[in-house]
Amino acid sequence: MTAVPRRLLVVSAAIGEGHDAAGRALEEAAGRAWPGCQVHWLDTLDAMGPGMGPLARASYVSQVQRTPWMYEFFFSAMWRHRWLLTSTRSGIGSWCGRRMAAQIRAFDPDVIVSTYPLGSAGLSWLRQHRRLDVPVGAWVPAFCPHPYWVYRNLDITFVSHRSAVPVAARAEPGARVAVGALPVRGAFAPAGRAAARARLGAGDGFVAVVCGGSLGFGSVDRAVTAVLAAGPQVQAVAICGRNERLRAQLEGRPEPAGRLRVIGWTDDMPGWVTASDVVVTNAGGATALEAVASGRMVIMFEPIAGHGRANAALMTSAGLARSAGSPAELTAAIRRLSSDPAARAELESRLTETADRRREDDLAKLAAMPGRAPWRPRAVAAQDALFLYVQAERRPQQVGAVVLLDGPRVDLAALRSSVAARAAQVPQLRRRLLPADGRWGRARWLTHDAVDVDAAISEVTAGADGAAAPLEQVVSRYIGEPLDPRDTPWQLLLVHGRPGAPSAIVVKVHHALGDGYYLISALSGLLDAEHAQPPRQARPRPPAAWGKAVLALPRHATRVTRGLLGMWLAGPVG
């Protein structure tokens, strides 16, 4: 799409505040990027039918607060059992997509953005089964994506940090994933504490904002106790959201004046985050992202089940948060931060890298996409799947070739650029393997839009380590390293010889991609576009008559049995 979009559809849901908050951030960015663009909101739960919104909210609150083990069980099961994920997403997608279709058709958007996973499921279904040819993107308003967030049929999914990209790729192989700006409003940005504290009447000591989201989830009361135990220099600001019971409980605590400030629902969350020294939360969703965008340190305290624990683990490993699994750990963390301003400043400086990205650029990237065609997997042919089942670490199932180079030294960057451009004409080279679902499932190929040339093409100099390793040894060692078709089923190695020796390109291809001669011919086309001829495809045989086919079955069965028996008698290789 080259023209400025006239109509933007935001697909969200009023369950908690995080999904709508991300939608408002995108609406705000669209107003800056596309002045005059009309924005329409679609609440997925309302579209699913009368009463679905209150029912979904009540069910979510009940699971998180009363039966967290059940929530954790289903969250973990989505990662362990692909068949369960596929079946539930298919049903939800059909339900949501059918109910959303009329509103989408009536508004006729130029671009669609989704901040709610069930809405994304419905959009994915519409892309697959109905005509939905406008750009469709999803934003993950949490730090760690899970399998319900990411869909191959959508044009792009934006995550908040580079550490979330491999998680999203594992959740949905074949989906296009990119790191985007944090989906928070522009008011959440690095700013001075002093002005915010003066306006809000906060103290001059160490201020810890404790927030359990708009619903006041988790161990907010325990967190407040642990924060105050860090010392008299610490002030706790408890933001309870819409949880009036929690607010009344905290207001009844006999704390000394100035130690505890209790806030209900507030429209000035940016001000309180700016005024804080640290934000203590439990889910890693909107509140945590808002704190990171504001350059404030986050402590994840006793994270809630499912996505809360996943967010806490990923944020901690990325260095954007600290985790405290008990009140004693939280007290110790607050005491360390409050007593070492220099260390706190250093930690906050690490968060400013997220401010370099702009939501307007992400929207422009989505709007420029042509609208992705429905994703349809291609089953691995039976004769090719054999190589997936018989491969082992000592028996790699791959073919290889060596191309000796004459002339000037080949540059790695130029080779990668050339291969990336020419691979667009060879879909086999853009495939990645999606393993079979369960014991009886069938592996499938995912055809990506482009080749990851950085992963597929590498470079080495023979004898660079001081040992004059000849080309033959380099080739033997490289060809013997097994390929993982889930990452890249083919690789190139550019080998630079010693002075006076020729360079070479070593090619290896997993045998499951197809016939070795065909694949090597296709790869040679990448290296010599001027002279290489497209590989010939075998002509399909005309179907045999039914009578002859039935009479031939015993003969074929005998050949298959004889071949399997021969493989068994041969035993392991090597």
LOZA-124881 format. One line per field, with one value per residue (C-alpha): residue number from 1; residue in three letters; y, x, z. Coordinates in nm, 2 decimals, decimal comma. Example, Ala and Ser with C-alpha at 12.3 -4.5 7.8 and 13.67 -1.06 7.14 Angstrom:
! residues 2
i	1_2
aa	ALA_SER
y	-0,45_-0,11
x	1,23_1,37
z	0,78_0,71
END
This chain:
! residues 574
i	1_2_3_4_5_6_7_8_9_10_11_12_13_14_15_16_17_18_19_20_21_22_23_24_25_26_27_28_29_30_31_32_33_34_35_36_37_38_39_40_41_42_43_44_45_46_47_48_49_50_51_52_53_54_55_56_57_58_59_60_61_62_63_64_65_66_67_68_69_70_71_72_73_74_75_76_77_78_79_80_81_82_83_84_85_86_87_88_89_90_91_92_93_94_95_96_97_98_99_100_101_102_103_104_105_106_107_108_109_110_111_112_113_114_115_116_117_118_119_120_121_122_123_124_125_126_127_128_129_130_131_132_133_134_135_136_137_138_139_140_141_142_143_144_145_146_147_148_149_150_151_152_153_154_155_156_157_158_159_160_161_162_163_164_165_166_167_168_169_170_171_172_173_174_175_176_177_178_179_180_181_182_183_184_185_186_187_188_189_190_191_192_193_194_195_196_197_198_199_200_201_202_203_204_205_206_207_208_209_210_211_212_213_214_215_216_217_218_219_220_221_222_223_224_225_226_227_228_229_230_231_232_233_234_235_236_237_238_239_240_241_242_243_244_245_246_247_248_249_250_251_252_253_254_255_256_257_258_259_260_261_262_263_264_265_266_267_268_269_270_271_272_273_274_275_276_277_278_279_280_281_282_283_284_285_286_287_288_289_290_291_292_293_294_295_296_297_298_299_300_301_302_303_304_305_306_307_308_309_310_311_312_313_314_315_316_317_318_319_320_321_322_323_324_325_326_327_328_329_330_331_332_333_334_335_336_337_338_339_340_341_342_343_344_345_346_347_348_349_350_351_352_353_354_355_356_357_358_359_360_361_362_363_364_365_366_367_368_369_370_371_372_373_374_375_376_377_378_379_380_381_382_383_384_385_386_387_388_389_390_391_392_393_394_395_396_397_398_399_400_401_402_403_404_405_406_407_408_409_410_411_412_413_414_415_416_417_418_419_420_421_422_423_424_425_426_427_428_429_430_431_432_433_434_435_436_437_438_439_440_441_442_443_444_445_446_447_448_449_450_451_452_453_454_455_456_457_458_459_460_461_462_463_464_465_466_467_468_469_470_471_472_473_474_475_476_477_478_479_480_481_482_483_484_485_486_487_488_489_490_491_492_493_494_495_496_497_498_499_500_501_502_503_504_505_506_507_508_509_510_511_512_513_514_515_516_517_518_519_520_521_522_523_524_525_526_527_528_529_530_531_532_533_534_535_536_537_538_539_540_541_542_543_544_545_546_547_548_549_550_551_552_553_554_555_556_557_558_559_560_561_562_563_564_565_566_567_568_569_570_571_572_573_574
aa	MET_THR_ALA_VAL_PRO_ARG_ARG_LEU_LEU_VAL_VAL_SER_ALA_ALA_ILE_GLY_GLU_GLY_HIS_ASP_ALA_ALA_GLY_ARG_ALA_LEU_GLU_GLU_ALA_ALA_GLY_ARG_ALA_TRP_PRO_GLY_CYS_GLN_VAL_HIS_TRP_LEU_ASP_THR_LEU_ASP_ALA_MET_GLY_PRO_GLY_MET_GLY_PRO_LEU_ALA_ARG_ALA_SER_TYR_VAL_SER_GLN_VAL_GLN_ARG_THR_PRO_TRP_MET_TYR_GLU_PHE_PHE_PHE_SER_ALA_MET_TRP_ARG_HIS_ARG_TRP_LEU_LEU_THR_SER_THR_ARG_SER_GLY_ILE_GLY_SER_TRP_CYS_GLY_ARG_ARG_MET_ALA_ALA_GLN_ILE_ARG_ALA_PHE_ASP_PRO_ASP_VAL_ILE_VAL_SER_THR_TYR_PRO_LEU_GLY_SER_ALA_GLY_LEU_SER_TRP_LEU_ARG_GLN_HIS_ARG_ARG_LEU_ASP_VAL_PRO_VAL_GLY_ALA_TRP_VAL_PRO_ALA_PHE_CYS_PRO_HIS_PRO_TYR_TRP_VAL_TYR_ARG_ASN_LEU_ASP_ILE_THR_PHE_VAL_SER_HIS_ARG_SER_ALA_VAL_PRO_VAL_ALA_ALA_ARG_ALA_GLU_PRO_GLY_ALA_ARG_VAL_ALA_VAL_GLY_ALA_LEU_PRO_VAL_ARG_GLY_ALA_PHE_ALA_PRO_ALA_GLY_ARG_ALA_ALA_ALA_ARG_ALA_ARG_LEU_GLY_ALA_GLY_ASP_GLY_PHE_VAL_ALA_VAL_VAL_CYS_GLY_GLY_SER_LEU_GLY_PHE_GLY_SER_VAL_ASP_ARG_ALA_VAL_THR_ALA_VAL_LEU_ALA_ALA_GLY_PRO_GLN_VAL_GLN_ALA_VAL_ALA_ILE_CYS_GLY_ARG_ASN_GLU_ARG_LEU_ARG_ALA_GLN_LEU_GLU_GLY_ARG_PRO_GLU_PRO_ALA_GLY_ARG_LEU_ARG_VAL_ILE_GLY_TRP_THR_ASP_ASP_MET_PRO_GLY_TRP_VAL_THR_ALA_SER_ASP_VAL_VAL_VAL_THR_ASN_ALA_GLY_GLY_ALA_THR_ALA_LEU_GLU_ALA_VAL_ALA_SER_GLY_ARG_MET_VAL_ILE_MET_PHE_GLU_PRO_ILE_ALA_GLY_HIS_GLY_ARG_ALA_ASN_ALA_ALA_LEU_MET_THR_SER_ALA_GLY_LEU_ALA_ARG_SER_ALA_GLY_SER_PRO_ALA_GLU_LEU_THR_ALA_ALA_ILE_ARG_ARG_LEU_SER_SER_ASP_PRO_ALA_ALA_ARG_ALA_GLU_LEU_GLU_SER_ARG_LEU_THR_GLU_THR_ALA_ASP_ARG_ARG_ARG_GLU_ASP_ASP_LEU_ALA_LYS_LEU_ALA_ALA_MET_PRO_GLY_ARG_ALA_PRO_TRP_ARG_PRO_ARG_ALA_VAL_ALA_ALA_GLN_ASP_ALA_LEU_PHE_LEU_TYR_VAL_GLN_ALA_GLU_ARG_ARG_PRO_GLN_GLN_VAL_GLY_ALA_VAL_VAL_LEU_LEU_ASP_GLY_PRO_ARG_VAL_ASP_LEU_ALA_ALA_LEU_ARG_SER_SER_VAL_ALA_ALA_ARG_ALA_ALA_GLN_VAL_PRO_GLN_LEU_ARG_ARG_ARG_LEU_LEU_PRO_ALA_ASP_GLY_ARG_TRP_GLY_ARG_ALA_ARG_TRP_LEU_THR_HIS_ASP_ALA_VAL_ASP_VAL_ASP_ALA_ALA_ILE_SER_GLU_VAL_THR_ALA_GLY_ALA_ASP_GLY_ALA_ALA_ALA_PRO_LEU_GLU_GLN_VAL_VAL_SER_ARG_TYR_ILE_GLY_GLU_PRO_LEU_ASP_PRO_ARG_ASP_THR_PRO_TRP_GLN_LEU_LEU_LEU_VAL_HIS_GLY_ARG_PRO_GLY_ALA_PRO_SER_ALA_ILE_VAL_VAL_LYS_VAL_HIS_HIS_ALA_LEU_GLY_ASP_GLY_TYR_TYR_LEU_ILE_SER_ALA_LEU_SER_GLY_LEU_LEU_ASP_ALA_GLU_HIS_ALA_GLN_PRO_PRO_ARG_GLN_ALA_ARG_PRO_ARG_PRO_PRO_ALA_ALA_TRP_GLY_LYS_ALA_VAL_LEU_ALA_LEU_PRO_ARG_HIS_ALA_THR_ARG_VAL_THR_ARG_GLY_LEU_LEU_GLY_MET_TRP_LEU_ALA_GLY_PRO_VAL_GLY
y	0,00_0,34_0,58_0,71_0,49_0,65_0,40_0,21_-0,08_-0,15_-0,50_-0,53_-0,65_-0,49_-0,75_-0,59_-0,27_-0,39_-0,47_-0,14_0,05_-0,09_-0,01_0,35_0,38_0,27_0,50_0,79_0,70_0,67_1,02_1,15_0,94_0,97_1,29_1,26_0,88_0,75_0,50_0,24_-0,01_-0,36_-0,54_-0,91_-1,03_-0,81_-0,94_-1,30_-1,26_-1,11_-1,17_-1,29_-0,99_-1,03_-1,41_-1,39_-1,13_-1,33_-1,65_-1,49_-1,33_-1,66_-1,86_-1,62_-1,56_-1,89_-2,17_-2,05_-2,41_-2,46_-2,14_-2,26_-2,61_-2,48_-2,22_-2,49_-2,74_-2,49_-2,52_-2,90_-3,02_-2,87_-3,06_-2,90_-2,56_-2,61_-2,75_-2,48_-2,20_-2,33_-2,33_-1,99_-1,85_-1,97_-1,84_-1,50_-1,46_-1,53_-1,29_-1,01_-1,04_-0,81_-0,53_-0,54_-0,55_-0,25_-0,03_-0,14_-0,06_0,00_-0,14_-0,36_-0,38_-0,63_-0,62_-0,92_-1,28_-1,40_-1,11_-1,21_-1,57_-1,44_-1,22_-1,52_-1,73_-1,46_-1,43_-1,81_-1,85_-1,51_-1,23_-1,02_-0,86_-0,55_-0,54_-0,70_-0,68_-0,79_-0,62_-0,82_-0,60_-0,82_-0,90_-1,27_-1,39_-1,72_-1,94_-1,77_-1,44_-1,53_-1,63_-1,72_-1,57_-1,22_-1,00_-0,92_-0,96_-0,69_-0,79_-0,56_-0,69_-0,89_-1,16_-1,23_-1,30_-1,66_-1,73_-1,61_-1,81_-2,12_-2,05_-2,02_-2,13_-1,95_-1,63_-1,30_-1,14_-0,81_-0,60_-0,29_0,01_-0,06_-0,04_0,23_0,59_0,87_1,00_0,70_0,84_0,92_1,24_1,40_1,26_1,59_1,76_1,46_1,42_1,79_1,77_1,45_1,53_1,23_1,21_1,29_0,94_0,62_0,57_0,22_0,20_-0,13_-0,22_-0,53_-0,40_-0,25_-0,55_-0,54_-0,89_-1,08_-1,04_-0,66_-0,65_-0,88_-0,67_-0,35_-0,52_-0,63_-0,29_-0,11_-0,35_-0,22_0,08_0,41_0,58_0,39_0,50_0,26_0,38_0,11_0,15_-0,08_-0,01_-0,11_-0,35_-0,16_-0,44_-0,42_-0,05_-0,07_-0,33_-0,13_0,20_0,02_-0,06_0,14_0,26_0,57_0,89_0,93_0,56_0,43_0,60_0,41_0,50_0,36_0,40_0,68_0,84_0,97_0,64_0,81_1,06_0,80_0,58_0,89_0,98_0,63_0,49_0,13_-0,03_-0,36_-0,56_-0,92_-0,99_-0,83_-0,68_-0,32_-0,19_-0,34_-0,21_0,14_0,14_0,03_0,30_0,55_0,43_0,29_-0,03_-0,32_-0,59_-0,89_-1,00_-1,34_-1,33_-1,47_-1,80_-1,86_-1,56_-1,37_-1,62_-1,63_-1,25_-1,24_-1,50_-1,34_-0,98_-1,09_-1,28_-0,97_-0,75_-0,53_-0,65_-0,82_-1,11_-1,16_-1,49_-1,41_-1,11_-1,15_-1,13_-0,82_-0,65_-0,72_-0,59_-0,27_-0,22_-0,26_-0,02_0,24_0,24_0,26_0,54_0,50_0,14_0,23_0,50_0,25_0,00_0,28_0,38_0,03_0,08_0,39_0,18_0,11_0,48_0,48_0,30_0,47_0,33_0,54_0,35_0,02_0,13_0,25_-0,08_-0,26_-0,03_-0,08_-0,45_-0,59_-0,81_-1,16_-1,46_-1,74_-1,96_-2,32_-2,58_-2,83_-3,19_-3,35_-3,62_-3,97_-4,06_-3,75_-3,80_-4,12_-3,92_-3,74_-4,07_-4,24_-3,95_-3,95_-3,75_-4,00_-4,05_-3,71_-3,74_-3,47_-3,43_-3,19_-3,04_-2,84_-2,55_-2,44_-2,07_-1,89_-1,52_-1,26_-1,32_-1,35_-1,12_-1,27_-0,98_-0,98_-1,35_-1,32_-1,03_-1,22_-1,54_-1,36_-1,19_-1,51_-1,74_-1,56_-1,77_-2,10_-2,17_-2,50_-2,29_-2,08_-2,38_-2,46_-2,78_-2,79_-3,11_-3,35_-3,31_-3,62_-3,97_-4,00_-3,65_-3,56_-3,31_-3,01_-2,75_-2,38_-2,16_-1,83_-1,50_-1,47_-1,66_-1,59_-1,56_-1,47_-1,82_-2,01_-1,87_-1,85_-1,80_-1,96_-1,94_-2,27_-2,27_-1,95_-2,10_-2,16_-2,53_-2,55_-2,74_-2,83_-2,77_-3,14_-3,14_-2,83_-2,97_-3,31_-3,15_-2,91_-3,18_-3,41_-3,15_-3,24_-2,99_-2,91_-2,86_-2,67_-2,39_-2,41_-2,72_-2,60_-2,41_-2,26_-2,23_-1,98_-2,12_-1,90_-2,09_-2,02_-1,78_-1,93_-2,19_-2,15_-2,06_-2,27_-2,28_-2,59_-2,67_-2,91_-2,98_-3,20_-3,49_-3,44_-3,13_-3,36_-3,53_-3,44_-3,37_-3,13_-2,94_-2,90_-2,78_-2,53_-2,41_-2,38_-2,13_-1,91_-1,90_-1,87_-1,69_-1,63_-1,99_-2,21_-2,36_-2,41_-2,77_-3,00_-3,14_-3,50_-3,54_-3,68_-4,03_-4,09_-4,27_-4,65_-4,84_-4,97_-5,33_-5,31_-5,11_-5,37_-5,66_-5,47_-5,44_-5,77_-5,70_-5,36_-5,49_-5,76_-5,49_-5,27_-5,56_-5,67_-5,32_-5,27_-5,61_-5,52_-5,19_-5,38_-5,64_-5,37_-5,23_-4,89_-4,71_-4,59
x	0,00_0,15_-0,14_-0,20_-0,46_-0,80_-0,95_-0,78_-0,95_-0,83_-0,93_-0,90_-1,11_-1,21_-1,06_-0,82_-0,67_-0,36_-0,52_-0,71_-0,41_-0,20_-0,48_-0,49_-0,12_-0,15_-0,45_-0,24_0,05_-0,18_-0,31_0,05_0,14_-0,18_-0,37_-0,74_-0,73_-1,06_-1,02_-1,28_-1,27_-1,39_-1,42_-1,37_-1,56_-1,86_-1,85_-1,85_-2,21_-2,42_-2,28_-1,94_-1,75_-1,87_-1,84_-1,48_-1,37_-1,53_-1,37_-1,03_-1,04_-1,16_-0,88_-0,60_-0,71_-0,88_-0,75_-0,41_-0,30_-0,57_-0,46_-0,10_-0,19_-0,37_-0,10_0,17_-0,03_-0,04_0,34_0,36_0,08_0,06_-0,25_-0,43_-0,32_-0,42_-0,76_-0,85_-0,72_-0,91_-1,24_-1,19_-1,07_-1,38_-1,61_-1,45_-1,39_-1,75_-1,88_-1,63_-1,68_-1,99_-1,83_-1,51_-1,70_-1,91_-1,62_-1,40_-1,06_-0,74_-0,53_-0,62_-0,42_-0,50_-0,39_-0,60_-0,51_-0,87_-0,91_-0,59_-0,73_-1,04_-0,85_-0,63_-0,94_-1,08_-0,75_-0,77_-1,14_-1,27_-1,13_-0,93_-0,66_-0,57_-0,26_-0,32_-0,08_-0,07_0,10_0,18_0,11_0,32_0,69_0,67_0,45_0,26_0,11_-0,23_-0,06_0,12_-0,04_0,12_-0,17_-0,12_0,12_0,34_0,35_0,54_0,71_0,87_1,22_1,47_1,47_1,10_1,16_1,28_1,00_0,74_0,91_0,89_0,52_0,43_0,70_0,66_0,51_0,67_0,79_0,97_1,08_0,86_0,83_0,66_0,28_0,24_0,11_0,36_0,31_0,52_0,87_1,18_1,12_1,24_1,12_1,13_0,86_0,63_0,67_0,60_0,28_0,16_0,27_0,50_0,78_1,15_1,27_1,28_0,93_0,82_0,50_0,32_0,06_-0,13_-0,28_-0,63_-0,78_-0,55_-0,42_-0,17_-0,01_-0,03_-0,08_0,22_0,43_0,34_0,45_0,78_0,85_0,79_1,02_1,31_1,35_1,20_1,34_1,11_0,75_0,51_0,24_-0,02_-0,22_-0,53_-0,70_-1,07_-1,02_-1,21_-1,18_-0,80_-0,81_-1,02_-0,79_-0,48_-0,63_-0,71_-0,35_-0,20_0,11_0,30_0,22_0,40_0,49_0,19_-0,01_-0,31_-0,45_-0,76_-0,83_-0,61_-0,58_-0,24_-0,04_0,23_0,28_0,31_0,55_0,77_0,77_0,88_1,22_1,10_0,78_0,67_0,43_0,33_0,24_0,48_0,20_0,11_0,23_0,58_0,61_0,50_0,77_1,04_0,93_0,96_1,31_1,21_1,33_1,08_1,07_0,85_0,71_0,54_0,42_0,08_0,04_0,08_0,19_0,29_0,56_0,67_0,70_0,89_1,14_1,20_1,22_1,47_1,69_1,69_1,81_1,50_1,37_1,45_1,26_1,16_0,99_0,93_0,87_1,23_1,37_1,16_1,27_1,64_1,60_1,44_1,70_1,98_1,82_1,74_2,09_2,28_2,16_2,45_2,36_2,00_2,10_2,31_2,02_1,78_2,02_2,00_1,62_1,66_1,74_1,36_1,30_1,48_1,19_0,87_0,52_0,46_0,74_0,58_0,24_0,41_0,58_0,25_0,07_0,33_0,27_0,05_-0,16_-0,03_-0,17_-0,31_-0,05_-0,09_0,16_0,31_0,33_0,67_0,65_0,66_0,99_1,15_1,01_1,21_1,53_1,38_1,31_1,64_1,87_2,08_2,38_2,63_2,42_2,33_2,10_2,23_2,40_2,68_2,89_3,21_3,25_3,61_3,64_3,87_3,94_3,93_3,84_3,47_3,32_3,09_2,85_2,82_2,76_2,49_2,32_2,33_2,19_1,91_1,80_1,80_1,65_1,32_1,29_1,36_1,09_1,25_1,54_1,30_1,15_1,18_1,06_0,76_0,78_0,49_0,22_0,25_0,34_0,11_0,13_0,31_0,59_0,53_0,73_0,69_0,79_0,92_0,92_1,30_1,61_1,81_2,14_2,33_2,24_2,27_2,60_2,92_3,29_3,62_3,98_4,16_4,46_4,36_4,42_4,79_4,74_4,76_4,44_4,39_4,06_3,97_3,98_3,76_3,51_3,50_3,44_3,17_2,98_2,99_2,81_2,44_2,18_1,87_1,59_1,39_1,64_1,78_1,77_2,07_2,39_2,68_3,04_3,27_3,62_3,92_4,24_4,59_4,79_4,81_4,54_4,19_3,88_3,57_3,20_3,08_2,71_2,52_2,15_1,92_1,80_1,44_1,42_1,41_1,63_2,00_2,06_1,76_1,86_2,22_2,12_1,89_2,17_2,41_2,16_2,22_2,59_2,58_2,27_2,39_2,47_2,27_1,96_1,65_1,64_1,42_1,11_1,02_0,71_0,42_0,33_-0,02_-0,24_-0,23_-0,55_-0,72_-0,69_-0,31_-0,26_-0,43_-0,24_0,09_0,02_0,17_0,49_0,53_0,46_0,73_0,99_0,91_0,93_1,26_1,40_1,30_1,45_1,77_1,79_1,73_2,00_2,25_2,23_2,36_2,62_2,95
z	0,00_-0,10_-0,02_0,33_0,49_0,53_0,77_1,05_1,24_1,59_1,71_2,09_2,39_2,72_2,95_3,19_3,05_2,86_2,53_2,50_2,63_2,34_2,10_2,22_2,18_1,81_1,76_1,90_1,66_1,37_1,44_1,41_1,11_0,91_0,99_0,91_0,92_1,06_1,35_1,44_1,73_1,73_2,07_2,00_2,30_2,22_1,86_1,98_2,12_2,40_2,74_2,62_2,76_3,12_3,11_2,98_3,23_3,52_3,40_3,37_3,71_3,87_3,71_3,80_4,16_4,26_4,04_3,91_3,87_3,60_3,42_3,44_3,31_3,00_2,93_2,95_2,75_2,46_2,44_2,49_2,26_1,92_1,83_2,13_2,03_1,66_1,74_2,00_1,78_1,49_1,68_1,84_1,50_1,32_1,60_1,62_1,24_1,15_1,41_1,32_0,94_0,92_1,11_0,92_0,59_0,69_0,80_0,50_0,66_0,48_0,76_1,06_1,38_1,66_2,03_2,15_2,07_2,00_1,77_1,59_1,57_1,40_1,16_1,07_1,00_0,78_0,59_0,53_0,45_0,34_0,13_0,37_0,15_0,35_0,56_0,90_1,19_1,56_1,85_2,17_2,47_2,70_2,71_2,63_2,34_2,37_2,10_2,10_2,01_1,68_1,35_1,02_0,81_0,95_0,77_1,07_1,45_1,66_1,98_2,24_2,25_2,05_2,31_2,23_1,86_1,90_2,15_1,89_1,62_1,84_1,92_1,55_1,30_0,97_1,11_1,03_1,35_1,41_1,71_1,73_1,96_2,29_2,25_2,51_2,49_2,42_2,78_2,90_2,83_3,03_3,23_3,55_3,88_4,07_3,87_3,88_4,26_4,32_4,11_4,28_4,63_4,65_4,90_4,85_4,96_4,76_4,60_4,50_4,29_4,35_4,08_4,00_3,68_3,63_3,82_4,11_4,06_4,26_4,60_4,62_4,99_5,05_4,81_5,01_5,33_5,18_5,03_5,36_5,54_5,34_5,57_5,67_5,37_5,14_5,05_4,89_4,64_4,59_4,28_4,31_3,98_3,99_4,28_4,55_4,80_4,78_4,81_5,13_5,27_5,22_5,34_5,67_5,74_6,04_5,86_5,98_5,79_5,46_5,43_5,23_4,96_4,83_4,49_4,32_3,95_3,81_3,47_3,56_3,55_3,34_3,63_3,90_3,69_3,63_4,00_4,10_4,16_4,09_3,97_4,14_3,94_3,88_3,52_3,28_3,07_3,01_3,35_3,30_2,94_3,05_3,32_3,07_2,83_3,11_3,20_3,53_3,68_3,72_3,99_3,92_4,25_4,28_3,91_3,84_3,67_3,30_3,10_3,42_3,50_3,13_3,11_3,44_3,32_2,98_3,12_3,38_3,13_2,90_3,19_3,20_3,53_3,86_3,99_4,35_4,44_4,80_5,03_5,17_4,82_4,74_5,06_4,99_4,63_4,74_5,01_4,75_4,50_4,76_4,91_4,57_4,35_4,11_4,04_3,99_3,74_3,55_3,53_3,41_3,14_2,99_2,94_2,72_2,41_2,37_2,32_1,98_1,81_1,70_1,67_1,36_1,18_1,27_1,14_0,82_0,78_0,81_0,58_0,30_0,30_0,02_0,24_0,29_0,11_0,32_0,47_0,35_0,46_0,22_0,35_0,31_0,04_0,17_-0,01_0,14_0,49_0,51_0,55_0,85_1,03_0,96_1,03_1,35_1,48_1,33_1,01_0,87_0,57_0,34_0,01_-0,08_-0,36_-0,39_-0,64_-0,70_-0,78_-1,02_-1,04_-0,77_-0,41_-0,35_-0,08_0,18_0,19_-0,19_-0,20_0,06_-0,12_-0,45_-0,30_-0,12_-0,44_-0,65_-0,39_-0,44_-0,76_-0,59_-0,33_-0,22_-0,07_0,14_0,32_0,69_0,85_1,08_1,28_1,29_1,55_1,77_1,68_1,38_1,24_0,92_0,89_0,67_0,49_0,57_0,27_0,40_0,22_0,22_0,30_0,62_0,44_0,76_0,90_0,58_0,44_0,64_0,57_0,67_0,57_0,54_0,78_0,95_1,29_1,21_1,12_0,74_0,70_0,33_0,16_0,17_0,55_0,57_0,33_0,51_0,85_0,72_0,52_0,82_1,05_1,04_0,92_1,12_0,86_1,12_1,10_0,75_0,54_0,32_0,38_0,19_0,32_0,14_0,19_0,12_0,04_0,15_-0,07_-0,41_-0,34_-0,50_-0,30_-0,30_-0,21_-0,03_-0,05_0,17_0,15_0,36_0,16_0,28_0,05_-0,25_-0,51_-0,47_-0,84_-0,86_-0,55_-0,64_-0,99_-0,82_-0,59_-0,88_-1,03_-0,73_-0,80_-1,18_-1,28_-1,64_-1,74_-1,51_-1,65_-1,44_-1,32_-1,51_-1,34_-1,40_-1,62_-1,43_-1,54_-1,67_-1,41_-1,45_-1,52_-1,20_-1,30_-1,36_-1,04_-0,83_-0,99_-0,93_-0,55_-0,45_-0,65_-0,49_-0,14_-0,19_-0,30_0,00_0,24_0,09_0,11_0,47_0,56_0,39_0,59_0,92_0,85_0,75_1,10_1,21_1,00_1,14
END
